[in-house]
Amino acid sequence: RSEFSSTNLIAFLNFFSYIIVMNTLVPISLYVSVEVIRLGLSWLIDWDMKMYHSESDTPAKARTTTLNEELGQIQYIFSDKTGTLTQNVMTFHMCSIGGKVYGEMPTESDGQKPTPVDFSYNQDFDKEFVFYDKNLVDQCLQGDPDVLNFFRLIALCHTVMPEVMEVAGKRKITYQAQSPDEGALVSASKNFGITFVGRNPSEIVIEIQSEKERTEEKYELLAILDFDNVRKRMSVIVRGPVPSRRIQILCKGA
């Protein structure tokens, strides 16, 4: 009888050991159902009007079906500065190229507001972008080497991802940036006619608008040196377009 009891005990323990070992397995049909539910929940995030920002016409966008589960695990939010919880807006107003300062702050003088530059010549310009120094636009259109290299650097040295869409028969490019300053600089370069249009792990593509034509330049991406607190700057190493194919290191930062 003791042998029978010990056999039953062993069988009982083996059965529950089997359940513990196999409990992570999910039937295929149940896995598909879970993925469909996750997809539906991600759509609800996209459609949520409470997460729509009317000023920038930006809705919420769930880039992964597990976003709802990840948000559900958040218990605390820590903030290290007031801009995180209020508003952190970066705009391009002025720049210095080759020792010459371009741009003006939008202040009223003699009771008159300065006249903003007309960017309608550029098919990719943003209506919200405002700049008050036409000299910089003229230098871009005339092909000034220093000005073009300045905006080439801005259009190449970053980690921004572009999103190209067709709206009313016209191309619209929006940028997804990790930081507001990167987004502001790349968007400013686009408005001045040096447009970042695409990238992949080995190549970056930009377009340059001149007075007569719009040309495309493809740069082979050799390396990215990310921004860190020691260097306080970011760099990319690229091989230029044909025919020169010159290797350059472009650096942006403090």
KAWOHU-V454096 format. One record per helix or strand of 3 or more residues. SS is the DSSP state (hx for helix, st for strand). FROM is the first residue (numbers start at 1). TO is the last residue. If there is no record, write none. Layout:
BEGIN
ss=SS from=FROM to=TO
ss=SS from=FROM to=TO
END
This chain:
BEGIN
ss=hx from=2 to=22
ss=hx from=28 to=47
ss=hx from=49 to=51
ss=hx from=67 to=72
ss=hx from=82 to=85
ss=st from=95 to=97
ss=st from=100 to=102
ss=hx from=134 to=142
ss=hx from=145 to=156
ss=st from=161 to=167
ss=st from=170 to=176
ss=hx from=180 to=191
ss=st from=194 to=200
ss=st from=203 to=209
ss=st from=214 to=225
ss=st from=233 to=239
ss=st from=247 to=253
END
